[in-house]
Amino acid sequence: MASEGTIQIHRSIGGTGAAFRVAFVPYDDSDEANPAGQRSFQQLQEVRAFLKLLGVGAEFIKDALRQLTAGRSAWVPNVSLSDKAIRSAGFVNMQNMARS
C-alpha cells in the first residue's frame, strides 16, 4: 500500500546537530500535519542521495536543492511512497506504531 504526502526538508543554521532534516508527511483528513518519520543528514549530497533512494524524480530533486540553496526549507509535494520504501528509508510507519 502506498502513502501519498509531502517531503519536507529543513536546513539548520549553526548548532552542533544535523545540518538537514528530511521528513515525510502523509496526507490525511485532519488539519494537522504529522510526519511519518524523519531522517537527519550532515551534507547536501546525502540529502540528494536519500531523495534518489526514495524514488523522487531528478527534476524534483533539482528543484528541492534549488529551494534549499535559496532558503532554509524545501518541499516536494505529491510524493507516493510504498510502505516498503518508508521502512527501508528509515522512516517510522505511524500505522505500525499505533498497533504496538
C-alpha positions in Angstrom: 0.0 0.0 0.0 1.3 3.5 -0.9 1.1 6.6 1.2 0.9 10.0 -0.5 2.3 13.1 1.1 4.9 15.8 1.1 8.6 15.5 1.7 9.8 18.5 3.8 13.5 19.4 4.1 14.8 21.9 6.6 18.3 23.2 6.9 19.6 24.2 10.3 21.8 27.2 10.7 24.5 26.9 13.3 24.5 24.4 16.2 26.1 21.1 16.5 23.2 18.9 15.3 22.5 17.6 11.8 22.5 20.2 9.1 19.5 18.8 7.2 16.3 17.2 8.4 14.1 15.3 5.9 10.5 14.3 6.9 7.8 12.6 5.1 4.3 14.0 6.0 1.5 11.8 4.6 -1.7 13.4 3.6 -4.7 12.8 5.8 -8.1 14.2 6.5 -7.1 16.2 9.6 -5.8 19.7 9.7 -2.6 18.8 11.5 0.4 17.5 9.5 2.0 14.6 11.4 5.3 13.4 10.0 5.6 9.6 9.4 9.2 10.0 10.4 12.4 12.0 10.0 16.0 11.4 8.9 18.9 13.7 9.5 21.9 14.4 7.3 25.1 16.4 7.5 25.7 17.0 3.8 23.6 18.2 0.9 24.9 15.3 -1.2 23.4 12.9 1.4 20.0 14.6 1.0 20.3 14.2 -2.8 21.2 10.5 -2.5 18.4 9.9 0.0 15.8 11.6 -2.2 17.0 9.4 -5.1 16.7 6.3 -2.9 13.1 7.2 -2.2 12.5 7.3 -6.0 12.0 11.1 -6.2 12.5 12.2 -9.9 15.6 14.1 -10.9 13.7 17.3 -11.7 12.0 17.3 -8.3 15.4 16.7 -6.6 17.0 19.6 -8.5 14.1 21.9 -7.5 14.3 20.9 -3.9 18.1 21.6 -3.8 17.5 24.9 -5.5 14.9 25.7 -2.8 17.4 24.8 -0.1 20.1 27.0 -1.7 17.7 29.9 -1.8 16.4 29.5 1.8 16.2 27.2 4.8 13.4 24.9 3.7 12.2 22.9 0.7 9.1 20.9 -0.1 8.4 18.1 -2.6 4.6 17.7 -2.7 2.6 14.8 -4.1 5.1 12.1 -3.4 3.8 8.5 -3.2 5.9 6.1 -1.1 5.2 2.4 -0.5 5.3 1.0 3.0 8.4 -0.8 2.0 10.1 2.4 0.8 9.1 4.1 4.1 10.6 1.3 6.1 13.8 0.9 4.1 14.3 4.7 4.2 14.3 4.5 8.0 11.0 6.5 8.4 8.8 5.3 11.2 5.5 4.0 9.9 2.8 5.5 12.2 0.3 2.7 11.5 2.7 0.2 12.9 3.4 2.3 16.0 -0.4 2.5 16.6 -0.7 -1.3 16.7 2.0 -1.8 19.3 
